[in-house]
Every structure is written in C-alpha cells, then in structure tokens.
Amino acid sequence: MAEAEAAIERLAAAPAEEGLLMRDIWLLRLRALVARARGDEAAYRDDRDRYRDMAKTLGFEGHIAWAEAMT
C-alpha cells in the first residue's frame, strides 16, 4: 500500500503543463482506489465522486463507465 501511495504522490508532484487532464483524472481514480483499499470510506466516496464528475464533465466514456462501477 505504501508503495502505491508513494507512486501516486510522485505522479502528482511531477512537473506538468497546465491543464494536463489525463493525469488529473487518473490521479483521482488511483486515490479513490487506494482510499478504498485502506478502508477510508469517506475519502473513497469523495475521490470517487470527484472522479465521476470530472469524467462526465470531460465526456470520457471509459472513465465514466469505470466511475459508475465504483460503488
């Protein structure tokens, strides 16, 4: 779990151009999955909902389907 969290934080901290939406949406998904694995249901729901909202806003059909499957 610690390795996954460290990898997510490295990705989040890596220099990126403004508006790098693909990185941002993946970060939300990964953070939600790690929160769920840790048993942090409040963080999971928050990250999952933000992930779903971003996917819908961007019209990313695959991410929308994945987000909807995250109950």
C-alpha positions in Angstrom: 0.0 0.0 0.0 2.8 2.4 0.9 4.4 1.8 -2.5 1.2 2.6 -4.3 0.7 5.8 -2.3 4.3 6.9 -2.9 3.9 6.3 -6.7 0.7 8.3 -6.7 2.3 11.2 -4.9 5.3 11.1 -7.3 2.9 11.3 -10.2 1.1 14.2 -8.6 4.3 16.1 -7.8 5.8 15.6 -11.3 6.1 18.8 -13.4 3.3 19.0 -15.9 1.8 21.5 -18.2 -1.3 23.4 -17.2 -4.5 21.5 -18.0 -3.0 18.0 -18.1 -6.4 16.4 -17.7 -5.4 12.8 -18.3 -3.0 12.9 -15.4 -5.6 14.6 -13.1 -8.4 12.1 -13.9 -6.0 9.1 -13.3 -4.9 10.6 -10.0 -8.5 10.9 -8.8 -9.2 7.3 -9.8 -6.0 6.0 -8.2 -6.5 7.9 -5.0 -10.1 6.6 -4.7 -8.9 3.0 -5.2 -6.1 3.4 -2.5 -8.6 5.0 -0.1 -10.9 2.1 -0.5 -8.1 -0.4 0.0 -7.2 1.4 3.2 -10.8 1.2 4.4 -11.2 5.0 4.4 -14.8 5.1 3.1 -15.2 8.9 3.4 -12.1 9.6 1.3 -13.1 6.9 -1.1 -16.6 8.4 -1.6 -15.2 11.9 -2.0 -12.5 10.9 -4.6 -14.9 8.6 -6.4 -17.5 11.3 -6.7 -14.9 13.9 -7.9 -13.6 11.3 -10.4 -17.1 10.6 -11.7 -17.9 14.3 -12.0 -14.6 15.0 -13.9 -15.2 12.1 -16.2 -18.7 13.3 -17.0 -17.6 16.9 -17.5 -14.9 15.8 -19.9 -17.1 13.3 -21.7 -14.5 10.5 -21.2 -16.8 7.5 -21.8 -14.4 4.8 -20.5 -13.7 6.7 -17.3 -17.5 7.4 -16.9 -18.1 3.6 -17.0 -15.3 2.9 -14.6 -16.6 5.6 -12.2 -20.1 4.3 -12.4 -18.9 0.8 -11.5 -17.2 2.1 -8.3 -20.0 1.7 -5.8 
